[in-house]
Amino acid sequence: MDQDKDGPLREDIRQLGRLLGDTVREQRGEASFDLVERIRQLSVRFHRDDDEEARLGLESTLDALSREETIDVVRAFSYFSHLANIAEDQHHIRRTRAHLVGGSAPRAGSLSHAIERIFSDGASADDLGAFFGSALVSPVLTAHPTEVQRKSILNCQTAIARLLDERDRMTLTPEEAEASDAALRRAVLTLWQTRMLRPAKLSVIDEVANGLSYFDATFLREVPRLYAKVEDTLAGLHAPFADQDWPAFLQIGNWIGGDRDGNPFVTAEVLDQALLMQSAVALSFYLEELHTLGSQLSLADGLVTPSDALLALAEASVDRSPHRADEPYRRAIAGMYARLAATHQALLGKPATPPPAGSAPAYVNAAALTADLDILHDSLMAHGSAPLTRGRLRQLRRAVKVFGFHLAPIDLRQNSDVHEQVVAELLHAADPAVDYLALDEDARITLLLTEIVSNRPLRSPHIVYSELAESELAILRTARAVHARYGTAALPNYIISKTDGVSDLLEVALLLKEAGILRPHEQTLDMNIIPLFETIDDLRASGATMDRLFAQAPYLRLLDSRGRTQEVMLGYSDSNKDGGFLTSGWELYKAEVTLVEVFRRHGVRLRLFHGRGGSVGRGGGPSYEAILAQPGGAVQGQIRLTEQGEVIGAKYGNAEVGRRNLEVLVAATLQASLQADAAPAPRPDYMDAMQALSDHAFAAYRGLVYDTPGFEQYFWESTVITEIAALNIGSRPASRKKSTAIEDLRAIPWVFSWAQCRLMLPGWYGFGSAVKRFLAERPDDGLALLQAMARDWAFFSTTLSNMDMVLAKSDTAIASRYAALVSDAALREAIFPRICAEHTATVEALLLITGQRALLEGNPLLARSIRNRFPYLDPLNHVQVELLRRHRSGAEDERIRRGIHIAINGIAAGLRNSG
């Protein structure tokens, strides 16, 4: 990037760093400031000049810290990571705005760029209309077992970002500049004095509240604005689109409060409370917007001619003030406000504020509110007031259509083993001769289909069932009640973890029938039943599983009630932990190819739900490139993907950044669906080469993680996994069972732990060995083939790009300090050098294939970011290791535990996509 363009970023970082330093001096004294500054200068010098003297000085200084000094240093460097993130985000906004103001060509990832590309590829306006008429783009928020940021810290960061943004957008007078600097100083001080750690473990309801804060900050306003941009763009391209009322193609989904897989704290009561909290956010927003809209639409009779429908609304209004007798729009909106306030009372059980002017009947559903808003719009259009429809009214109309009274659809998720147990219990209670668990897959399918098409319920009110069965049935009864209260859009999806057969889906169908969500006499299903294929074996069997499912006529008839669309979720995290980075990506790709063909044969529309994490080791990486790298036919105008808790703040905490990220998702989905060459079928020799690489990488990864004696002990002792499990950073346990086995550990803390020690092993291990063996087998043409794949095949080039990022963030020198924590020296010497050798081989292989001279040579923005922040991360890692050593030696000082946890927070912030 041009140095002049980087100038404002450097200035922001310098100013924020200076303010943080001043704060440390004022709050902790000159000695603490001098210590922090000395460590900073030594670390910067070492990184900039590879100065050995600076390295030795840094290590000796850090090793000599007292416990109080340690806390000061950890806090200072952790907060700097947060401030650097804010500065980088603001610089991204600044550059995007400059690009738009400068009238440059559309940027990749923008809607304009996507439309330009598909038109140049031969698409028509009709193709565009067909896409938006049936598209679904849905980022789905999930809670995160390693979410380290407190909401209070995020609020402080938002305040600092807002001040930087305000300064960017206007020319300040000297007095205003002074006031801005003072406000920024206060905001940094508030951040310093805000507790970074939670005193108690998060509850699920806490996680719900955290997730909802992003609707207030970003989604409720920015989603309608993005819709407006899409509508205006389409209208400008094709005149008939000007009056088109496009369906809600962009929706924000949610798992928080409905994801029960391995989380015993998600109960029927929690699900009900989550929906109430969501509804409260939506209704409060609509009430506020209606109240403001009423103050703005002061149009008077005689000056405008309202429609009969608008006059009828005004006449029915509770507003009888003589001061507004000739203001029909205000009276109509007052009546709408009263009805919405009654809806608030009916759904939430408490009055709205401010109170309405009188009582009115509640709205039956969100569509009824939309109908009244449409009356306002149509009337304004009819008497020549079209500009008045394009502001707050436009945003509110779209918000109600997208968010309804439920705000966001919640997905239910549970493990297939739980369904199996509950179904077995229900069947045995209804007929003691039935031993469901003893049946093979064929017999299970036959029995389940018989029960699904029967109107006979299995559950009896006269039988006492197990706690597990009662809990699961209570969830489904609550789901049925939610459908009655908010509509089926509030709970549209049921996801089955660990799906490995047709019976897993039919078991859920049977349970839904018990709750009245599946009605056999109507052949109607009110929820999507979604398999989640997670392990390598399950991914390989996914096509055959769906093929066999579609061969069951009763299920296909139910699918007709869902628009003959079947969603399939693919798990990136567990497949990575199971088979390693390269094999996971390849098996996911092949599974998609197979599923596309199976669904095409059965005439069923495929919608893929990508269970991606923030880190590369869990399917993370830039969303735009990831969507375009999907196999041909895998997108089909519809896509859902998870937004993990640790990256939600980075992507959606800032409203402008959030809108940009949403636009990227829409643009990439449009491009992947309509651009003929977005993902052409790879050459057969590319496929063969990728399979060979995957086989070799799989052997190397499994050989280390699952076949090396003592590796489990090595992992637990050389990372912060034990401390992560004890940290108050999520409602979900770190492991699925009470064991230390890698198989039982959740994929998220697995990846997070490797990131903390700066190895990032799940994002690259096995690739170096794979390339080395591949080139040995094909010495003549192997390298040329891999280079061609990197140049011509989006899947492979994206894989390499993501690995490039991970390798650049890893540091084996720092990791060696964590390895030294392993108590068994022989075990340490057997494993760590092996990891280092693979790291070296992987870096060499990547550079050889890409032709780069150094990591991130093709990504100067990220390279710059790493240069800016790593001098501040390294001291955190060094201190964390020393604190871990003291803690594990039996030291009981609370400051040690607190220091470890603050360092975890700071390192995660500095790495950004770490878990």
C-alpha positions, 0 to 999 in steps of 0.5 A, spaced: 500 500 500 502 507 498 505 510 504 501 516 504 495 512 504 498 508 510 499 515 514 493 516 517 493 509 520 500 510 523 498 516 526 492 513 529 496 508 532 501 513 535 496 517 538 492 511 541 499 508 543 501 515 546 494 516 550 494 509 553 502 510 555 499 517 558 494 513 562 499 508 564 503 513 567 497 517 570 494 511 573 500 506 575 506 511 576 512 513 572 516 507 574 510 502 570 510 507 564 518 506 564 517 499 564 512 498 559 515 503 554 522 499 555 519 493 553 515 496 547 522 499 545 526 492 545 520 488 542 520 493 536 527 493 535 528 486 535 522 485 530 524 491 526 532 489 526 532 482 528 537 485 534 539 479 538 541 484 544 534 487 544 531 480 544 536 478 550 534 484 554 527 483 552 527 476 555 531 478 561 526 484 563 520 480 562 523 474 566 525 479 572 518 482 573 514 482 579 507 480 580 504 487 580 509 489 574 506 483 570 499 485 571 501 492 569 505 489 563 500 484 561 494 489 561 498 495 557 500 490 551 493 487 551 489 494 551 494 496 545 492 490 541 485 492 542 487 499 540 490 497 534 484 493 532 480 499 532 485 503 528 486 498 523 478 497 522 477 505 522 483 505 516 479 500 512 473 504 513 477 510 511 480 507 505 473 504 502 470 511 503 476 514 499 475 509 494 468 511 493 469 518 493 474 518 488 470 514 483 474 508 482 472 502 479 468 497 483 472 494 488 472 486 489 466 484 494 462 490 492 455 489 489 457 493 483 463 489 482 459 482 482 453 485 477 459 488 473 462 481 472 456 477 471 453 481 466 460 481 462 459 473 463 453 474 459 447 474 465 441 478 463 437 483 467 432 477 468 437 473 471 438 478 476 431 478 478 430 471 478 436 471 483 434 476 488 427 473 487 429 466 490 435 468 494 437 467 501 444 469 504 444 468 511 450 469 516 448 465 523 450 468 529 453 463 534 455 463 541 463 461 542 466 457 547 472 461 547 469 468 546 474 472 550 471 479 550 466 482 555 461 486 552 463 492 556 470 492 553 466 492 546 462 498 548 469 502 550 472 500 543 465 502 540 466 509 543 473 510 541 472 508 534 466 513 533 471 518 536 476 516 530 470 516 525 467 523 527 474 526 526 475 523 519 468 525 517 469 532 518 474 538 518 475 540 526 476 547 528 482 548 533 476 548 539 473 542 536 479 538 535 481 539 542 475 537 545 475 531 540 482 529 543 479 530 550 474 525 549 479 520 546 483 521 552 477 519 556 475 513 552 482 510 553 482 511 560 475 508 561 477 502 557 483 502 562 479 502 568 474 497 565 475 490 568 477 485 562 475 479 565 468 476 567 468 474 575 463 469 573 462 464 568 457 466 562 450 463 562 446 462 555 442 468 557 448 472 557 450 470 551 443 471 548 444 478 550 451 479 547 448 477 541 443 481 541 447 487 542 449 487 534 442 488 532 442 494 536 449 496 533 448 494 526 443 489 523 437 493 525 439 499 521 444 497 516 440 491 513 435 495 511 440 500 508 443 494 504 437 492 501 436 499 499 442 499 496 440 493 492 434 496 490 436 502 487 442 498 484 437 494 480 432 499 479 438 503 475 439 497 471 432 495 469 426 500 469 421 494 471 425 493 477 423 500 480 417 498 483 419 491 485 418 488 492 424 484 493 423 478 498 427 478 504 433 475 501 438 477 506 437 474 513 441 474 520 440 467 523 442 465 530 444 459 534 444 462 541 439 460 545 437 454 541 444 450 540 443 444 545 449 440 542 453 438 548 450 444 552 446 442 558 444 449 559 440 450 553 433 448 556 426 450 554 425 455 558 432 458 555 429 458 548 423 461 550 427 467 554 431 468 548 425 469 543 422 474 548 429 478 548 429 478 541 422 480 540 423 485 545 429 488 541 425 488 535 419 491 538 422 496 541 426 498 535 419 499 531 416 503 536 422 508 537 422 508 529 414 509 529 415 515 534 420 519 530 416 518 524 410 521 527 414 527 529 416 527 521 410 526 517 407 533 519 403 533 512 396 537 513 390 536 509 389 541 504 396 541 502 396 534 500 391 529 498 392 522 502 389 516 500 382 513 502 386 507 506 390 512 509 384 516 511 381 510 514 387 509 518 387 516 521 380 515 522 381 509 526 386 512 530 386 513 538 389 520 537 384 525 538 388 531 539 385 537 536 392 540 534 393 534 529 386 534 526 388 536 520 394 531 520 392 525 517 399 521 517 401 523 524 394 520 526 395 514 522 402 513 525 399 514 532 394 509 531 399 504 529 403 506 535 398 504 539 397 497 536 404 496 536 404 497 543 398 493 544 403 487 541 408 489 545 404 488 551 401 481 548 408 478 546 412 481 552 407 482 558 409 489 559 407 496 557 411 499 551 414 506 553 413 511 551 405 509 552 400 510 547 395 515 546 390 510 547 388 503 547 388 499 540 388 492 538 394 488 537 397 486 531 396 479 529 403 478 526 408 482 523 405 482 516 399 486 519 404 492 521 407 491 514 400 492 511 399 499 515 406 501 513 405 500 506 398 504 506 403 510 508 408 509 503 402 508 497 399 514 499 405 518 499 407 516 492 400 517 490 400 525 492 407 526 489 411 525 496 415 520 493 422 523 496 418 522 503 418 514 502 425 513 501 428 515 508 426 512 515 419 509 512 423 505 507 428 503 512 422 501 517 418 497 512 424 493 510 426 492 517 419 489 519 419 485 513 426 482 515 426 481 522 418 480 523 416 480 531 421 475 532 428 479 530 432 473 527 430 465 526 433 461 531 436 454 529 435 448 534 441 443 534 442 437 538 446 431 537 443 425 533 445 420 539 440 424 544 435 423 538 436 416 538 435 415 546 429 419 546 426 415 540 428 408 543 425 410 549 418 413 546 417 407 542 419 402 548 414 405 552 409 405 547 410 397 545 415 394 550 416 389 545 420 394 540 428 394 542 429 400 537 437 400 539 438 393 537 435 394 530 440 395 524 439 401 519 434 398 514 429 396 520 430 403 523 428 406 517 422 402 516 419 403 523 420 410 523 417 411 516 411 407 519 410 412 525 411 418 521 406 417 517 401 415 522 397 420 526 398 416 532 402 419 538 407 415 541 407 419 548 402 418 553 401 423 559 400 417 563 408 415 563 413 418 567 419 418 562 427 420 563 429 426 564 433 426 558 426 425 554 422 430 558 427 435 556 427 434 549 420 433 548 419 440 552 424 443 547 419 441 542 413 443 545 416 450 546 418 450 539 410 449 537 408 455 542 413 459 539 410 458 532 404 459 534 406 466 538 411 469 532 410 464 526 414 459 523 419 463 521 422 464 528 424 457 529 425 454 522 431 449 522 432 443 526 440 441 525 442 434 527 449 434 529 453 427 528 449 425 522 451 418 519 445 415 516 438 416 514 435 414 521 438 420 524 433 425 520 427 420 521 428 420 528 427 428 528 421 427 524 418 423 528 420 427 534 417 433 530 411 429 529 410 428 537 410 436 538 405 437 532 410 441 528 410 435 523 402 433 521 402 427 517 395 428 515 396 434 512 403 432 509 406 438 512 412 440 516 413 446 519 421 446 520 427 444 516 430 438 518 438 439 517 443 434 517 450 436 519 456 432 516 462 433 521 467 427 521 471 425 515 467 419 514 461 422 515 463 427 509 465 421 505 458 418 506 454 424 505 452 423 498 449 416 499 446 418 505 442 424 502 441 419 496 437 414 500 433 419 504 430 422 497 428 415 496 423 415 501 417 417 498 414 419 505 420 424 506 419 427 499 412 428 500 414 432 507 419 436 503 414 438 498 411 442 503 418 446 504 418 448 497 422 442 495 428 445 498 433 441 503 439 444 507 445 440 508 450 443 513 457 441 513 462 442 519 469 445 518 471 444 525 470 437 527 473 435 520 479 439 521 480 436 528 479 429 525 483 429 519 487 436 518 487 442 514 488 439 507 484 433 508 478 437 511 478 442 506 478 437 500 473 432 503 468 438 504 469 440 497 468 433 494 462 432 499 459 438 495 460 436 488 457 429 490 451 433 493 450 437 487 449 431 483 445 427 488 440 433 489 440 434 481 438 427 480 432 427 485 430 434 483 431 437 490 434 444 491 440 444 495 442 449 500 448 449 503 450 451 510 457 452 512 459 451 519 465 455 519 469 458 524 473 465 525 480 461 524 483 458 518 483 451 522 476 451 522 474 454 515 475 461 516 478 466 512 475 471 507 468 470 506 468 472 499 474 468 496 471 462 500 464 463 497 467 463 490 471 457 491 465 453 492 464 447 487 460 449 481 452 448 482 454 448 490 451 455 491 444 456 487 442 462 490 442 460 497 447 460 502 448 460 510 454 460 514 456 461 521 459 467 524 462 465 530 462 469 537 469 471 536 469 474 530 462 477 530 465 483 534 470 484 529 465 484 523 459 487 526 461 491 532 462 497 527 456 499 523 459 501 517 464 495 517 458 490 518 454 493 512 460 492 508 461 485 510 454 483 509 454 486 502 460 482 501 456 476 502 451 478 498 455 480 492 459 473 493 453 469 493 450 473 486 457 472 483 458 464 485 450 463 482 450 467 476 457 467 473 459 461 469 466 461 470 466 463 478 467 455 479 469 451 473 470 444 474 477 443 475 481 438 470 481 431 472 489 431 473 488 437 478 483 432 482 488 427 482 493 431 485 489 434 490 487 427 492 494 425 493 496 431 497 490 429 501 492 422 502 499 424 504 497 430 509 492 426 512 497 420 514 502 426 517 496 429 521 493 423 524 500 420 525 502 426 529 495 427 533 492 420 534 498 415 533 503 418 537 504 416 544 503 421 549 501 427 544 495 428 548 499 429 554 503 434 550 498 438 548 495 439 554 501 441 557 504 445 552 498 450 551 493 453 555 487 448 554 487 447 561 486 455 563 481 456 557 477 450 560 477 454 567 476 461 564 469 464 564 468 465 557 462 461 555 457 457 557 459 451 554 464 446 556 471 445 553 470 438 552 464 433 550 465 428 555 469 429 562 476 426 559 482 429 556 482 425 550 483 429 543 477 426 540 472 428 546 475 435 546 471 441 542 474 443 536 474 450 538 478 450 544 482 445 540 484 451 535 484 456 540 489 453 544 494 452 538 493 459 536 495 462 543 502 458 543 503 461 536 503 454 533 496 455 529 497 447 528 490 446 525 491 451 519 497 448 516 500 441 519 501 436 514 501 440 508 509 440 507 509 432 508 504 432 503 508 436 498 514 433 499 512 426 498 508 428 492 514 431 488 518 425 490 513 421 486 512 426 480 519 429 480 518 431 472 512 435 472 509 435 480 511 442 481 509 445 475 502 441 476 501 444 483 503 451 480 498 451 475 493 449 480 495 455 484 494 459 478 487 456 475 483 453 481 480 457 486 479 452 491 487 450 491 489 458 491 484 459 496 487 454 500 494 456 499 492 463 501 489 461 508 495 457 509 499 463 508 496 467 513 496 462 518 503 461 517 505 468 517 501 468 524 505 462 527 512 463 530 516 456 532 521 460 537 515 463 541 512 456 541 518 453 543 517 456 550 510 453 551 513 446 549 518 447 555 512 447 559 512 439 558 514 436 564 516 429 560 523 432 557 523 425 552 516 427 550 517 434 548 524 432 544 520 427 541 514 431 538 516 439 538 522 438 533 517 434 529 512 440 529 518 445 527 520 440 521 513 440 518 512 447 519 519 449 515 517 444 510 510 447 509 513 454 509 518 452 503 512 448 500 508 454 500 513 459 497 515 454 492 508 453 489 506 460 489 513 463 487 513 468 493 519 470 496 516 471 503 510 469 507 504 474 505 508 477 499 501 477 495 498 480 501 501 487 503 495 489 508 495 483 512 503 483 512 503 490 515 498 489 520 502 483 523 508 488 523 504 493 527 502 488 532 507 483 533 512 487 537 506 487 542 504 480 542 510 477 543 511 480 550 504 477 552 506 470 550 513 471 554 509 473 560 504 468 559 509 462 559 512 464 565 505 465 569 503 458 566 510 455 569 508 459 576 501 457 576 502 449 574 508 449 580 502 450 585 502 458 586 496 460 589 496 467 588 490 470 584 494 475 580 497 469 577 491 466 574 488 473 572 494 475 569 494 468 565 487 470 563 488 477 561 494 475 556 489 470 553 484 475 552 490 480 549 493 475 545 486 473 542 485 480 540 492 481 537 491 475 532 484 477 531 481 470 528 484 465 533 479 460 535 
